Amino acid sequence: MKTPNLLDAIRIVKENERIASANYAEASKNLWDAWGKELFNQLSQFEQFHFEKISALEKSLEESGNFIHYEGKEFPLPPLFEIKAAEEPDKKSTMQIITEARELEQIAEKTYASLAAQITDAQGHEMFLKLSKEEHNHYLILEKAYWTLNNFGVWRVPQA
């Protein structure tokens, strides 16, 4: 992949991470229960972390043409507790929020995997693979939250 195309792609995924962080922060404000708020707050912080790392990569590539080391990050889960869906005043809205978040995570996962496949630099390839795996983990967490809320009527901590 040529550097101008790579930089263009990096700028796009960086903007996507910024938007995802903002959207998750907004979703956190729109959810009624504490667990849902915490889940989306943590997702927002995680996507902000991705934004900062992608920004650092962009700067490094612009200045020296070098990839940066990406250490990866574990997703912290909120403490274990359940909230009955009956206590959720707008379940449909909550389900829509989760559905949209799952779709965003799938897109991000595929985008990072595609970038990883095109990058020959070992460090850059590894970074984008880790980013893809982290986005996949976010998707799985949201999938489990959706499933438990839909099938059991409660928010449950989706153990990874």
N, C-alpha and C positions, 0 to 999 in steps of 0.2 A: 504494500500500500504506500502510495506517495505521501510525503509529509503534508502538503497542502490539503489533500483529501482527509488524511488522518486528523489534522487540526480542525478541519470543518466538522468532522464526525464528533470529535471531542467537545467542541463548542456546543453541538446539538445535545449530546448526552448531559453535558454540564447544565444546560438550561432545563432539560427534563428533570434532573435531580432537584434543581431549585424549585421548579413548579410542584414536583411531588412533595417536597418538604412543606411548602406552603399549603398545598391541598390537604395533607394529613393534619397539619396544625388546625386548619379550618374545620376539618371533620371532627377533630377532638373537641372543639368548641360546640359542635352541633349534636354530640351524643350526650345522652342523659346519664348513663351509668358510669361509675368510676372506672371499671375495668376497661370498657370501650374507650373512654377518654385516655387512659394510660397507654393502651395499646397504640392508639393513633398518635399520641404524643411521642412515644418511643420511635415509631416509624418515621415521624417528622424529623426527629433528632438524627436518626440513622441516615436518612436521605441528605440531611445537611452535612453529615460527615462525608458522604460520597461526593457531594458538591465541592467540599473543600479539597478532597484528594484529587478530584478531576481538575480542579483549578490549579493545583500544584503541578500536576502532570502537564497541563497546557503551558504553564509558565516555563517548566523545565524544557519541554520540546521547543518552545520558541527561542529560549536563550541558548541552549546547548545541543539540542537535538537528542537528548537522552531521556529515557524512561526513568521513572522513579520507582522505588521499592514500595509495594503496597502490602502492609502487614495483615490486612483483613480485620474483621471485627465481628464479635459474637453479638447476637441479638438478645438483650436481656428481657425476660418475660416478667409481666406483673405478678404480684403475689397470688397464690391460689385462692380463689373464691368464686362463687357463682352468683348471678343475679337473674331472677326470674324474668322471662320476657314480658310477663304481665305488668311488670314494673316499668318496662320500657314504653314510654308514651307513644312512640311512633316507630313501631317495628319495621314497617315497610321502608321508611326512610333509612333506618339503620341498615337493613339488608341491601338497599341500593348503594349506600356508602361503601359497604364491604365489597359488593360486586364490582364497583368501579375501581376500587383499590386493587383487587385481584387482577383485573385486566391490565392496569398500569404496571403491576409487577411482572406479569407475563411478557409484556412488551419490552420492559427494561432487561429482563433476563435474556431474551432472544437477541436484543441489540448488542449487549455486552458479549454474548457468545459469538455473534457474527464478527464483531471487532477482533476478538481473540483469535478467531480462525484466520484473519487477514494479516495479523501482525507477526513478523518474523523475529523480532527482538524477544528474547526469552523472558526478560523481566516484564515487558509490556504485555506479552501473551499471558503470563501468569497473573498479572494484575487484572486483566479483563476477565479471565476465567474466574477469579475470586469474586469479582463484582457480580458476574452472572450467577454464581452459586449463592451469594448473599441475597440477590433479588429473588431467586428461586425459594430460598428459605422464607423470605417475607411472604411470598405467594402461599406457601404451605401453611404458615401461621394464619393467614387470612382465610384460607380454605377451611381450616379446622374451626375457626371462629364462626364462619358462615354456617358450616354443617351443624355445629352444636346448637347454635341459635335457631336455625331452621328446624332441626329434627327434635331437639329436646326443649326448646323454648327458653334456654338459659345461655348466658355468656359463660363460657368455660375457658380456663387457661388452656390454650392448645399446646400441649407439651410437644417439643420438637422430636 
